[in-house]
Amino acid sequence: MPYLIKRGMFSTLQKDKFRNWATPFFFYNLNLLEDTLESINKEIEGFPYKVHYAIKANTNSAILKKIKEYQLGIDCVSGNEVKHAIKEGFEPKNIAFAGVGKTDEEIIYGIENEIFTFNVESIAELKVINEIAERLNKKAPIAIRFNPNVNAKTHKYITTGLEENKFGLNYWELDTLFQLLEGLKFIEIKGIHFHIGSQITDLSVYQSLCNRVNELQKIFLDRGYTLDHINVGGGLGVDYNQPDENPIPNFTEFFAIFKNFIELQEGQSLHFELGRAIVAQCGSLISKVLYVKEGIKTNFLIIDAGMTELIRPALYQSYHKIENITSESTQKVKYDVVGPICESSDCFGKEVELPLSERGDLIAIRTTGAYGEVMSSSYNLRDKAKAYYNEDI
Ligand SMILES: *Cc1c(COP(=O)(O)O)cnc(C)c1O
């Protein structure tokens, strides 16, 4: 457990290296990633469980290589993600493919490469997959995604399991579904799929999900469908407030809910699709102070990273812990920490208490391993930030 010896803090050696690298950049601690993966595998050992890593959270090769070493599968939400996963050495039989808007090309690619499942999000999509599979003369493996109408109690932009959301089928479509299925000869129903949202910290939400899953599984059984697997998606949250105190999510508590409440049938497997919980804490965005500018209430700390590298604060009003990792001042000052992009929403935090900071200081924005680098853009013609790893030091 090399990471746990030095929880979070950046070593003097690392900081010296950081000074030589052009900012902003992402820094990933692969030791923490390993500890996280080990912790997951410890919980699922001996259970018919399979964890798929939701690759949209971070697609870097070094990260995927570790994830592959720990034998996770992959969850994709686009054809290019499926291609990327295969290129990175993941076996198609461990790749699940969700998404409300799969194109014909993406469906063809998935069928030809014999992926684990298409997680189907609408009746219309199911018909199209059947047509395409017929043309290719192959059966398409399907899990039907259902909208369980469970409130994930998280930000509305990352809630996906309510009837008003665009994802999955609703329960009132079940009759139509079963009628239709009889005629769809190129569809193989392998499972049912759910994913109710992201950054879920109230774990009782998963208990509600388990109840819905059991009800639905019963409906399928009554109709004569035995399911090969159940896929309960991902969404487990991380501690953005205290990344050093809680670098690894409480997987014991998370998996215990499913161990206790899901009624698995004989031979059935239970699948998970975790993204954020696996990679968020291992990444930090390292930036440099460009200017300290006087404001009316608080001073602005203008840094060289912006919403182009990390859009979460601007998009979801999300909190990331911000640290000045080089100042030696004992004086505490409140700053609005902002980027250089020409948008007022380009702000990482208001009234953030930091040691007295000056031009050239290094700033770490923590917990950026998930939905950071992958959501970066070139707006304002910005350069793409590089990624470095603890192994580079
Ligand atoms: C995004 C996504 C996930 C992963 O979500 P996290 O909150 O990162 O765990 C899992 N399944 C599906 C279908 C998704 O779209």
PDBQT file of the ligand as one rigid body, heavy atoms in Angstrom, charges set to zero:
ROOT
HETATM    1  C1  LIG A 401     -21.486   7.807 -16.433  1.00  0.00    +0.000 C 
HETATM    2  C2  LIG A 401     -22.016   6.455 -16.311  1.00  0.00    +0.000 A 
HETATM    3  C3  LIG A 401     -21.526   5.599 -15.321  1.00  0.00    +0.000 A 
HETATM    4  C4  LIG A 401     -20.487   6.009 -14.306  1.00  0.00    +0.000 C 
HETATM    5  O1  LIG A 401     -20.906   7.014 -13.452  1.00  0.00    +0.000 OA
HETATM    6  P1  LIG A 401     -20.005   7.416 -12.182  1.00  0.00    +0.000 P 
HETATM    7  O2  LIG A 401     -20.821   8.412 -11.463  1.00  0.00    +0.000 OA
HETATM    8  O3  LIG A 401     -18.746   8.005 -12.730  1.00  0.00    +0.000 OA
HETATM    9  O4  LIG A 401     -19.749   6.185 -11.399  1.00  0.00    +0.000 OA
HETATM   10  C5  LIG A 401     -22.027   4.318 -15.276  1.00  0.00    +0.000 A 
HETATM   11  N1  LIG A 401     -22.971   3.896 -16.144  1.00  0.00    +0.000 NA
HETATM   12  C6  LIG A 401     -23.464   4.689 -17.121  1.00  0.00    +0.000 A 
HETATM   13  C7  LIG A 401     -24.477   4.163 -18.035  1.00  0.00    +0.000 C 
HETATM   14  C8  LIG A 401     -23.010   5.999 -17.221  1.00  0.00    +0.000 A 
HETATM   15  O5  LIG A 401     -23.512   6.786 -18.162  1.00  0.00    +0.000 OA
ENDROOT
TORSDOF 0
